[in-house]
């Protein structure tokens, strides 16, 4: 049987790329189907503002007329310029359990990136480090939380068999009602806010034109030195706001102020994957929307997905204020547990803060690197 890897160029190819996971995960109860239209937007060179400064090539692995794998190669000059690092990316990897298929897909991505002069291939990023990223390497028996990836347990073996090596691990912490130490923070938070004149306020989703610039300024300052970081553009921030506004709870998205200066933000979401896992078609119409609305009322956990504090204010305990307010509010909605993710394995301050609250690492996502040969 012949195995070929081809570029995905047509609308039909794009749909084959998007729909492959439905076949690969059809018997896996922990896989959460993405919404097809969301995937189209994510991969669209016209609709996703990431592609205003980056380029991607989609590849399909085909064996005997059947699509058996996919990968995207991603070149982002903005990342290279900001990090001063000759790195290209791969993402959206899916395949059958066949090392030959994996080898062929990675070879295609390597060649495409090498032709663009980068020295290292890193991933998975889907499509950027500001989106979902990492390969799940444990806890395959649990579904992912909202905006986190999931993959088969054989993927790490295929990646490593193709010569990829660990670059960095990303931790997901679980904070359950049986271990949560929020009560211990009540008095601490009260004293902290008075001592440093701190206050929190929820985002105003009706004034995103005002709120998003504040978010961007804090985010780009707070994350500037983080591994893998690249600043968001105005267009990317606006796109993020448009994507999150319909599903966000404004009380779970908040800014911290010291005196009258915005110094931090926290972004959490209800874990809508608990509802989407029941929309197996990946389409909201005709019946998916009814299922989503029904199961959304039964969501009982949250995901803390981003937090940023300006560098000069990091030692004031503002992170404790954010966690305390987030989970105190979540309690009122019957959501007394949740995931805090992701946190770099070598971010000692954040890892220590998680452990003090009673959280523990329950999932690990891995980023991989592979050195590329120089183009001929």
PyMOL commands that set and color helices and strands:
alter all, ss='L'
color gray80, all
select helices_A, chain A and resi 11-24+36-43+49-52+77-83+99-114+155-161+182-196+205-222+234-245+250-252+273-276+288-296+311-313+318-332+348-356
alter helices_A, ss='H'
color red, helices_A
select strands_A, chain A and resi 3-7+54-63+66-76+87-95+120-123+125-126+132-133+135-136+165-175+198-202+253-258+261-270+302-309+338-344+360-371
alter strands_A, ss='S'
color yellow, strands_A
deselect
rebuild
show_as cartoon
